[in-house]
Amino acid sequence: MTDDKPDREAQRARLPKNPDRNPARERLKQALRENLKRRKSQARRRGDAAGAPSNRDDLSPHDGSGKKPGE
């Protein structure tokens, strides 16, 4: 088994002292936040469209049951 301590120390030296100030982490947080907002907005729009009442004129005259729409 090899000694991994020098590698770990090198990794720690590359990390910023304050992880909250890491610019890459801040960019990722902002991108995730924007993505969540976009997805919520899309879901709301889909929900509004799905909840709208259908128009009987859009129904096919032949649905396989042999009955006409509205019967």
C-alpha positions in Angstrom: 0.0 0.0 0.0 1.3 3.4 -0.9 1.3 6.6 1.2 -1.4 9.0 -0.1 -0.7 11.8 2.2 1.4 14.0 -0.2 -1.4 13.7 -2.8 -4.1 14.7 -0.3 -2.1 17.6 1.0 -1.6 18.8 -2.6 -5.4 18.6 -3.2 -6.2 20.5 -0.1 -3.7 23.2 -1.1 -5.6 23.7 -4.4 -9.0 24.1 -2.6 -9.9 27.6 -1.6 -9.9 28.4 2.1 -13.5 29.4 2.1 -15.6 26.9 0.0 -18.5 29.4 -0.2 -16.3 31.8 -2.2 -15.5 29.3 -4.8 -16.5 30.9 -8.2 -17.1 27.6 -9.9 -19.4 26.5 -7.1 -21.3 29.9 -7.2 -21.7 29.5 -11.0 -23.1 26.0 -10.5 -25.5 27.1 -7.8 -26.8 29.9 -10.0 -27.2 27.6 -13.0 -29.1 25.1 -10.9 -31.3 27.8 -9.5 -32.1 29.1 -13.0 -32.7 25.6 -14.3 -35.2 24.9 -11.4 -37.1 28.1 -12.2 -37.3 27.2 -15.8 -38.5 23.7 -15.1 -41.2 25.0 -12.7 -42.4 27.5 -15.2 -42.6 24.8 -17.9 -44.5 22.5 -15.5 -47.0 25.3 -14.7 -47.6 26.0 -18.4 -48.1 22.2 -19.1 -50.5 22.1 -16.1 -52.5 25.0 -17.4 -52.8 23.4 -20.9 -53.7 20.0 -19.5 -56.4 21.4 -17.2 -58.2 23.3 -20.1 -61.5 21.7 -21.0 -61.5 19.9 -24.3 -63.7 21.0 -27.2 -66.2 18.3 -28.3 -65.6 19.3 -32.0 -62.1 17.9 -31.6 -63.3 14.4 -30.9 -63.1 11.8 -33.6 -66.5 10.7 -35.0 -65.3 7.1 -34.7 -63.8 6.1 -31.4 -64.3 2.3 -32.0 -67.4 2.0 -29.8 -69.8 2.6 -32.7 -71.4 5.5 -30.8 -71.4 9.1 -32.0 -69.7 11.7 -29.7 -72.2 13.1 -27.2 -74.4 9.9 -27.0 
